Amino acid sequence: MFKKVLIAEDMEDINKGVFTMLNELGIQEVQQVQYCDDAYLRIQKAYLDQNPFDLLITDLSFREDYRTQKYPNGPDLIERIRQDDRDMRIIVYSIEDKIQVVKKLFYTYSINGYVCKTRRGLKNLSSAITHVLEGKNYVSPEVDSALSVHSNLDINDYDIALLSHLSQGMSQEEISDYYKKNNISPASLSSIEKRLNKLRVDFNANNAIQLIAIVKDLGLI
């Protein structure tokens, strides 16, 4: 079992629940912080002391208050840790259930587990810790399609924004005009048409309505 774990969570009740669960698993040392900046400082100090953390459990969203934060949220903290090339394993514990968010965390920041805060959240978090300890990735059932075939398609932030605008009732012409006014590229009508055609093929959708329905079901928008 992991010996030294850091929890980054600003909700006190959730912090206590995770702390209790980790103690029940027999983890020897558990530290808690409510700010991502504090988490990073703890991680740095532990590394310099040659007693690094084995595992970080972090939320994604942290409430803003009087303190100015260099790393105001979980993704910023995770990105910084990976820039340092730390071997620490990372599990995200969050209410966020957007598939694209989960996918980015795995493929861009190489997290090891993602657990949704649900009624079974702590049980799933316990399972995630076991999986990660064994060298496996873990994804909550609510978002397990993040690593499915569809989620591995070539879809980026531009596509997500394009699909979101389409789902809001904007025509391709209106989207093109909007992109041109806001210096978003590519903005030409032909480029937008080509991208939407490719997405329809990728998701096996017969038309734009079915495409939007599919990506909504997948939690991409």
C-alpha positions in Angstrom: 0.0 0.0 0.0 1.0 3.6 -0.5 2.9 5.0 2.5 2.6 8.8 2.0 -0.4 10.5 0.4 -1.3 14.2 -0.1 -4.9 15.3 -0.4 -5.6 18.6 -2.1 -9.3 19.5 -1.4 -10.9 22.7 -0.2 -14.1 21.2 1.1 -13.5 20.2 4.7 -16.2 17.5 4.9 -14.9 15.8 1.8 -11.3 16.1 3.1 -12.3 14.3 6.3 -14.1 11.5 4.4 -11.0 10.9 2.2 -8.7 11.1 5.2 -10.7 8.5 7.1 -10.9 6.2 4.1 -7.1 6.4 3.6 -6.6 5.5 7.3 -8.8 2.5 6.9 -6.6 1.3 4.1 -3.6 1.4 6.4 -1.8 4.3 4.8 0.9 5.5 7.3 1.1 9.2 6.5 -1.7 11.4 5.1 -1.3 15.1 4.7 -4.1 17.6 3.7 -4.1 21.0 2.1 -6.9 23.3 0.9 -4.9 25.2 -1.7 -3.0 24.0 -4.8 -0.1 26.3 -4.1 0.3 24.7 -0.6 0.1 21.2 -2.3 2.9 22.1 -4.6 5.1 23.5 -1.8 4.5 20.3 0.2 5.4 18.2 -2.8 8.6 20.2 -3.4 9.7 20.1 0.2 9.1 16.3 0.5 11.1 15.8 -2.7 14.0 17.9 -1.3 13.8 16.0 2.0 14.2 12.8 0.0 10.9 11.6 1.4 8.5 12.2 -1.6 4.8 11.6 -1.6 3.7 8.4 -3.3 0.2 9.6 -4.3 -1.7 12.9 -4.8 -5.5 13.0 -4.6 -6.7 16.3 -5.9 -9.9 18.1 -6.8 -10.1 20.1 -10.0 -12.0 23.2 -8.8 -11.0 25.3 -5.8 -13.0 28.3 -4.6 -11.3 31.7 -4.9 -10.8 33.7 -1.7 -8.4 36.4 -0.4 -5.3 34.5 -1.4 -3.8 34.9 -4.8 -2.8 31.5 -6.1 -0.1 30.7 -8.7 -1.9 27.4 -9.2 -5.6 28.2 -8.7 -6.9 24.8 -9.8 -6.2 21.1 -10.1 -5.2 21.0 -13.8 -2.7 23.8 -13.2 -1.2 21.9 -10.2 -1.0 18.6 -12.2 0.6 20.3 -15.2 3.3 21.8 -12.9 4.0 18.5 -11.3 4.4 16.8 -14.6 6.7 19.6 -15.8 9.0 18.7 -12.9 9.0 15.1 -14.2 7.8 13.8 -10.8 6.9 10.1 -10.7 4.2 10.7 -8.2 0.9 9.0 -9.0 -2.1 11.2 -9.3 -5.8 10.5 -8.8 -8.4 13.2 -9.5 -11.5 13.2 -7.3 -14.0 15.7 -8.7 -17.7 16.4 -9.5 -16.7 17.2 -13.1 -18.1 14.5 -15.4 -17.3 15.9 -18.9 -15.6 13.2 -20.9 -13.4 15.6 -22.8 -12.0 16.9 -19.5 -11.3 13.4 -18.2 -9.7 12.5 -21.5 -7.4 15.5 -21.5 -6.2 14.8 -17.9 -5.2 11.2 -18.9 -3.6 11.9 -22.3 -2.1 15.4 -21.7 -1.2 15.2 -18.0 -0.8 11.4 -17.6 -3.0 11.1 -14.5 -3.4 7.6 -13.1 -7.0 7.7 -12.0 -10.2 9.7 -12.2 -13.1 9.3 -9.7 -16.4 11.2 -9.7 -17.8 12.5 -6.4 -21.0 10.5 -6.2 -22.7 8.5 -3.5 -20.3 5.7 -4.2 -17.4 8.2 -4.6 -15.3 7.0 -1.6 -15.8 3.3 -2.5 -14.7 4.0 -6.1 -11.8 6.1 -4.8 -10.7 3.1 -2.6 -10.8 0.9 -5.7 -8.9 3.5 -7.7 -6.1 3.5 -5.1 -5.8 -0.3 -5.4 -5.8 -0.2 -9.2 -3.1 2.6 -9.3 -1.0 0.8 -6.7 -1.0 -2.2 -9.1 0.2 0.0 -12.0 -3.3 0.2 -13.6 -5.3 3.3 -14.6 -8.8 3.7 -13.0 -11.8 5.6 -14.3 -15.1 5.9 -12.5 -18.1 4.1 -14.2 -19.7 7.5 -14.8 -16.9 8.6 -17.2 -15.4 5.3 -18.3 -16.1 6.1 -21.9 -13.3 8.7 -21.7 -10.9 5.9 -22.7 -13.3 4.2 -25.1 -12.9 4.0 -28.9 -15.0 7.2 -29.5 -13.0 9.2 -27.1 -9.7 8.4 -28.8 -10.9 10.0 -32.0 -9.0 13.1 -33.3 -11.1 15.7 -31.5 -9.7 18.9 -30.0 -10.9 22.0 -28.3 -11.7 23.7 -31.6 -14.1 20.8 -32.4 -15.7 21.0 -29.0 -16.4 24.7 -29.4 -17.7 24.1 -32.9 -20.1 21.4 -31.8 -21.2 23.5 -28.8 -22.1 26.4 -31.2 -23.9 24.1 -33.5 -25.9 22.6 -30.5 -26.9 26.2 -29.5 -28.7 26.6 -32.9 -26.1 28.5 -34.8 -25.8 27.8 -38.5 -22.5 27.1 -40.1 -22.6 30.6 -41.7 -23.2 32.2 -38.3 -20.4 30.3 -36.8 -18.1 31.3 -39.6 -19.0 35.0 -39.1 -18.6 34.7 -35.4 -15.1 33.2 -35.8 -14.0 35.8 -38.2 -15.1 38.6 -35.9 -13.3 37.0 -32.9 -10.2 36.0 -34.8 -10.7 32.3 -34.3 -9.0 30.1 -36.9 -10.0 28.4 -39.2 -13.0 30.6 -39.7 -13.9 30.1 -43.4 -17.2 28.4 -44.2 -15.5 25.7 -46.2 -13.1 24.8 -43.3 -16.1 24.6 -40.9 -18.0 22.4 -43.3 -15.0 20.1 -43.8 -14.5 19.7 -40.1 -18.1 18.9 -39.4 -18.2 16.4 -42.2 -15.1 14.7 -40.8 -16.8 14.6 -37.3 -19.9 13.1 -38.8 -17.8 10.3 -40.4 -15.8 9.8 -37.2 -18.9 9.4 -35.0 -20.9 7.6 -37.7 -23.6 10.2 -37.7 -26.0 10.7 -40.6 -26.6 14.4 -40.0 -25.8 17.3 -37.7 -28.7 16.5 -35.3 -27.5 13.0 -34.8 -23.9 14.2 -34.4 -24.9 16.6 -31.6 -26.9 13.8 -29.9 -24.0 11.4 -30.0 -21.4 13.9 -28.6 -23.9 14.9 -25.9 -24.4 11.3 -24.9 -20.6 10.9 -24.7 -20.4 14.0 -22.5 -18.2 15.9 -24.9 -20.4 18.9 -24.8 
